[in-house]
C-alpha cells in the first residue's frame, strides 16, 4: 500500500513539474515576441482626419 501511495505522489509531483515547465516556456516565448516588437517603433498606420468640425 505504501508503494502505491509513493508512486501516486511521484506521479503528482512529475505532473506539477511538467505543468510549471510548460507555463514557463509559454511565458518565455511571449517575452521573446514582445522583445522583437520593442525595437520596431509604432506599427499602426497614421490616420489623418479631414472631416470638417461641426
N, C-alpha and C positions, 0 to 999 in steps of 0.2 A: 504494500500500500504506500509506503514511504517513497518508493521508486517512482510510482505513478505521479504522486504529488510533486516530486522533484522534476520529473520530465515536463509536467504541466507548467511549473514555474519557469523552467528554462525556455519553453516554447513561448510563454507570455513575454519574457524578457527579450527574446530574439525578435518577436513581432513588434514590440515597442521600439527597439533599436532601429529596425528597418523602417518603421513609420517616421521616426525622427530624422533618419538619414534622407528619406525621400523629401521631407519638408525642407530640410536644409539645402538640398540640391535644387529644389524649385526656387528657393529664395536667392540662391547664388545666381541662377540663370536670369532671374528678374533684375538683379543688381547689374549684371553684365550688360543686359539690353539697355538699361537706363544709362549706363556709362557711355554706351555708343552714341546715344542721342544727346548727351550732355554737351558735347563739343560741337554740335551742329546748329546752334542758334535756333531762331524761330522758324519752324517749318510750315506755319499756317500762311495761307495766301493773304495778301494785303487787299482789303476791301475799301473802296472809296465810295462814299455816299454822295450821290449827285442829285437827290430829290430836293425840291425847294422846301424851305421851312414854312410851316403853317402856323 
